[in-house]
Amino acid sequence: MRKELGILIMLIVMCVVVSAVNPNFLSATNLQNNARLIGMFGIFGIGTGVVIMTGGIDLSVGSVFALFGILLTYMLTKWHWPWPLAIVVTLAGTALLGLFHGLLVTKVKIQPFLVTLCGLLFYRGLARYIADDQSRGFGYCEGFENLQTLTTGKLLGVPMPFIFLLVIAFIMWVVIHKSVYGRYLFAVGRNEEATLFSGINTTRVITGAYVICTFLAGVSAILFAFYTNSIAPSSHGNFYELYGIAAAVLGGCSLRGGQGSVIGILIGTTLILVLRNLVNLLGIPSSLDFAMLGIVILIGVIVDQVLQRRGGKGLHRS
């Protein structure tokens, strides 16, 4: 909780600084744009955090955005499927990818880094092949205007992606912090072998984490697809998995596993996007976005190392 409080104070200070440097930060349009982005990034950031809590990692999220963004355009504009069916297939497909990742990690005993790195390459290549390496979009969304409104519209002035984030965050807060599965999740992250010997099915716990991760990535994939309305298979979602990892690490998730919170991930996501917004408002070249992201991840890892050492010293003294 101390780490979440620290990052919250950092976020508040950052917002004050940004608003002082450029008053446009507090404009209604800018706040709505930020809320929309926080919603889209926050949803898959929570999923990434769940995997990290088990001591794993998922590097394939950005490529999942590209693959299912392309498939969604085909389902709606080329194959003319009813949009509810297209959404169900998209979410079910991403969840099955998570199941596949989880089984490779738990049953075949392949390192999560390698499993999802292969997914990153394969899904991106498959997206480029399906789309013939051409950008695809939804045009004027004829026949599925309701879906467009649902994904890009507003409710009482609040962007729909942010509302989806609030709903999903509440559900995941209950699952992670108030359920038996959540306790098992942290136990596996702290010591998988001891958790297994205590009678807990660690295979189900870890596999479930990967299913949650890719399912939430599927939700974000739908939102990003309609937000851009132009999916370039070679670049759509490129490196977005790093935003999820950075948000989770900044929000208190230890890369060793066994730690993290939904609220912390939300704060971490918001901080990263406020920093990104600051880059735009100050006219700093957007090419520095990833340099900034790298620094953010490094800071998060350093803080995690410091807290781990202090915790270890305290335990040793006691």
C-alpha positions in Angstrom: 0.0 0.0 0.0 2.9 2.3 0.7 4.1 1.9 -2.9 0.6 2.8 -4.3 0.5 5.9 -2.0 3.8 7.0 -3.3 2.8 6.7 -6.9 -0.5 8.5 -6.2 1.4 11.4 -4.7 3.7 11.4 -7.8 0.6 11.4 -10.0 -0.9 14.4 -8.2 2.3 16.3 -8.3 2.6 15.5 -12.1 -0.9 16.8 -12.8 -0.2 20.0 -10.9 3.0 20.5 -12.8 1.4 19.8 -16.2 -1.5 22.1 -15.6 0.8 24.9 -14.5 3.0 24.5 -17.5 0.1 24.2 -19.9 -3.5 25.2 -18.7 -4.9 23.2 -21.7 -4.3 20.1 -19.7 -7.4 20.9 -17.7 -9.6 21.6 -20.7 -12.7 19.4 -21.1 -11.5 18.1 -24.5 -8.0 17.1 -23.2 -9.5 15.5 -20.0 -11.9 13.5 -22.1 -9.2 12.3 -24.5 -7.0 11.3 -21.5 -9.9 9.5 -19.9 -10.5 7.6 -23.2 -6.9 6.5 -23.4 -6.7 5.6 -19.7 -9.7 3.4 -20.2 -8.3 1.5 -23.2 -4.8 1.2 -21.7 -6.0 0.5 -18.2 -8.2 -2.5 -19.2 -5.4 -4.5 -20.7 -3.0 -3.2 -18.1 -5.0 -4.9 -15.4 -4.7 -8.2 -17.3 -1.0 -7.8 -17.7 -0.8 -7.1 -14.0 -2.6 -10.3 -13.2 0.0 -12.4 -15.1 2.8 -10.5 -13.5 1.3 -11.3 -10.0 2.0 -15.0 -10.8 5.6 -14.3 -11.7 4.9 -14.5 -15.4 4.9 -12.0 -18.3 2.9 -11.5 -21.5 4.7 -9.9 -24.5 2.1 -10.7 -27.1 -0.6 -8.1 -26.2 0.2 -5.6 -29.0 0.2 -8.4 -31.6 -3.1 -9.6 -30.3 -4.5 -6.1 -30.9 -3.3 -6.3 -34.5 -4.5 -9.8 -35.3 -8.0 -9.4 -33.8 -8.3 -5.8 -35.0 -7.9 -7.1 -38.5 -10.2 -10.1 -37.9 -12.8 -7.8 -36.5 -12.8 -5.6 -39.6 -13.2 -8.7 -41.7 -16.1 -10.0 -39.6 -18.0 -6.8 -39.8 -17.2 -5.3 -43.2 -16.3 -8.3 -45.4 -18.1 -11.3 -44.0 -21.0 -9.1 -42.6 -21.5 -11.0 -39.4 -23.9 -9.5 -36.8 -21.8 -7.3 -34.5 -22.8 -9.2 -31.3 -21.5 -12.4 -32.9 -18.3 -10.7 -34.0 -17.7 -9.4 -30.5 -18.3 -12.8 -28.9 -15.9 -14.5 -31.4 -13.2 -11.8 -30.7 -13.4 -12.2 -26.9 -13.6 -16.0 -27.1 -10.7 -16.1 -29.5 -8.4 -14.0 -27.3 -9.4 -16.0 -24.3 -8.4 -19.2 -26.1 -5.0 -17.7 -26.9 -4.6 -17.1 -23.1 -5.6 -20.7 -22.5 -3.0 -21.8 -25.0 -0.3 -19.6 -23.4 -1.2 -20.9 -19.9 -1.0 -24.5 -20.9 2.4 -24.1 -22.5 3.7 -22.4 -19.4 2.2 -24.9 -16.9 2.1 -28.2 -18.8 5.0 -28.0 -21.2 7.0 -25.9 -18.7 8.1 -23.3 -21.3 9.2 -19.9 -19.8 6.4 -17.3 -20.1 8.9 -14.9 -21.8 9.5 -17.4 -24.6 5.8 -18.4 -25.0 4.6 -14.9 -25.4 7.6 -13.7 -27.4 6.7 -16.4 -29.9 3.1 -15.2 -29.8 4.2 -11.6 -30.4 6.0 -12.7 -33.6 3.4 -15.2 -34.8 0.3 -13.1 -34.2 1.8 -10.1 -35.9 2.9 -12.1 -38.9 -0.5 -13.8 -39.1 -2.2 -10.4 -39.0 0.0 -9.1 -41.9 -0.7 -12.2 -43.9 -4.5 -12.1 -43.5 -4.6 -8.4 -44.4 -2.1 -8.8 -47.2 0.0 -6.2 -45.2 -2.6 -3.5 -46.0 -4.4 -1.3 -43.5 -8.0 -2.2 -42.8 -10.8 -0.1 -41.3 -14.5 0.0 -40.6 -15.4 2.9 -43.0 -18.6 4.6 -42.0 -19.6 1.6 -39.8 -22.7 0.9 -41.8 -24.8 -1.8 -40.2 -23.0 -1.7 -36.8 -23.4 2.0 -35.8 -24.6 0.9 -32.3 -21.3 -0.9 -31.8 -19.4 2.2 -32.9 -21.4 4.3 -30.4 -20.8 1.8 -27.7 -17.1 1.8 -28.1 -16.4 5.5 -29.0 -19.3 7.4 -27.5 -19.9 9.0 -24.2 -22.2 8.6 -21.2 -22.9 11.9 -19.4 -19.8 13.3 -20.9 -17.6 10.4 -19.8 -16.0 8.4 -22.6 -17.3 4.8 -22.8 -13.8 3.2 -22.6 -13.3 4.8 -19.2 -16.7 3.6 -18.0 -15.8 0.0 -19.2 -12.5 0.4 -17.2 -14.4 1.3 -14.0 -16.7 -1.7 -14.4 -13.9 -4.1 -15.2 -11.6 -2.7 -12.5 -14.3 -3.2 -9.8 -14.9 -6.8 -11.0 -11.1 -7.5 -11.0 -10.7 -5.9 -7.6 -13.2 -8.3 -6.2 -11.6 -11.2 -7.9 -8.1 -10.4 -6.9 -8.5 -8.9 -3.5 -11.7 -10.5 -2.1 -11.9 -14.0 -3.6 -10.2 -17.3 -3.0 -8.7 -17.2 -6.5 -7.0 -14.0 -5.7 -5.4 -15.5 -2.6 -4.2 -18.4 -4.7 -2.9 -16.0 -7.3 -0.6 -14.2 -4.8 0.4 -17.5 -3.2 1.5 -18.9 -6.6 3.5 -15.7 -7.3 5.3 -15.9 -3.9 6.1 -19.6 -4.1 4.6 -21.9 -6.7 6.1 -25.1 -5.3 4.9 -24.5 -1.8 1.5 -23.6 -3.1 1.3 -26.8 -5.0 2.3 -28.9 -2.0 -0.5 -27.2 0.0 -3.0 -28.8 -2.3 -3.8 -25.9 -4.6 -4.1 -26.5 -8.3 -1.4 -24.1 -9.5 -2.0 -25.1 -13.2 -5.5 -23.7 -13.0 -4.5 -20.6 -11.2 -1.7 -19.7 -13.6 -3.6 -20.7 -16.7 -6.6 -18.6 -15.5 -4.3 -15.6 -15.2 -3.3 -15.9 -18.8 -6.9 -16.3 -19.9 -7.8 -13.1 -18.0 -4.9 -11.3 -19.5 -5.8 -12.1 -23.2 -9.5 -11.7 -22.6 -9.0 -8.2 -21.3 -6.6 -7.6 -24.2 -9.5 -8.6 -26.5 -11.7 -6.0 -24.9 -9.0 -3.3 -25.4 -8.4 -4.6 -29.0 -12.0 -3.9 -29.9 -11.8 -0.4 -28.3 -8.5 0.4 -30.0 -9.8 -0.8 -33.4 -12.8 1.6 -33.3 -10.7 4.4 -31.8 -8.2 4.3 -34.7 -10.6 3.0 -37.4 -7.5 2.1 -39.3 -5.6 -1.1 -38.4 -2.1 -1.3 -40.0 -1.1 -4.9 -39.3 2.6 -4.1 -39.2 2.3 -1.3 -36.6 -1.1 -1.4 -34.8 -0.6 -2.0 -31.1 3.2 -2.1 -31.6 5.0 -2.1 -28.1 1.7 -1.6 -26.3 2.5 -4.5 -24.1 5.2 -2.4 -22.6 2.6 0.2 -21.5 0.8 -2.6 -19.7 4.0 -3.9 -18.0 5.1 -0.4 -17.0 1.7 0.4 -15.5 1.7 -2.8 -13.5 5.3 -2.3 -12.3 4.7 1.3 -11.4 1.5 0.3 -9.6 3.2 -2.1 -7.3 3.3 -5.4 -9.1 6.7 -7.1 -8.5 8.2 -8.8 -11.5 9.1 -11.6 -9.0 5.4 -12.2 -8.5 3.2 -12.3 -5.4 2.5 -8.6 -5.2 0.2 -6.0 -6.9 -3.2 -4.3 -6.7 -5.8 -3.2 -9.2 -5.8 0.3 -7.8 -2.1 0.5 -8.1 -2.3 -0.5 -11.8 -4.9 2.1 -12.5 -2.7 4.8 -10.9 0.3 3.6 -12.8 -1.6 3.7 -16.1 -2.8 7.2 -15.4 0.7 8.4 -14.5 2.1 7.0 -17.8 -0.6 8.6 -19.9 -0.3 11.9 -18.1 3.5 11.8 -18.9 2.6 11.0 -22.5 0.2 13.9 -22.6 2.9 16.2 -21.1 5.2 15.2 -24.0 2.4 16.3 -26.5 1.5 19.5 -24.7 5.1 20.6 -24.5 5.8 19.9 -28.2 8.4 17.3 -27.4 9.0 14.9 -30.3 6.7 11.9 -30.0 9.8 9.7 -30.8 10.8 10.1 -27.2 7.6 8.3 -26.0 9.4 5.0 -25.7 12.5 6.6 -24.1 10.2 7.9 -21.5 8.5 4.6 -21.1 11.9 2.9 -20.6 12.8 5.3 -17.9 9.5 4.7 -16.2 10.0 0.9 -16.2 13.5 1.3 -14.9 12.4 3.5 -12.0 9.7 1.0 -11.2 12.2 -1.9 -11.1 14.6 0.1 -9.0 11.9 1.0 -6.5 10.9 -2.7 -6.4 14.5 -3.7 -5.7 14.8 -1.2 -2.9 11.6 -2.2 -1.2 12.5 -5.9 -1.5 15.9 -5.3 0.2 14.3 -3.3 3.0 11.7 -5.9 3.5 14.4 -8.6 3.6 16.4 -6.7 6.1 13.4 -6.1 8.3 12.5 -9.7 8.3 16.1 -10.7 9.1 16.2 -8.3 12.0 13.0 -9.6 13.4 
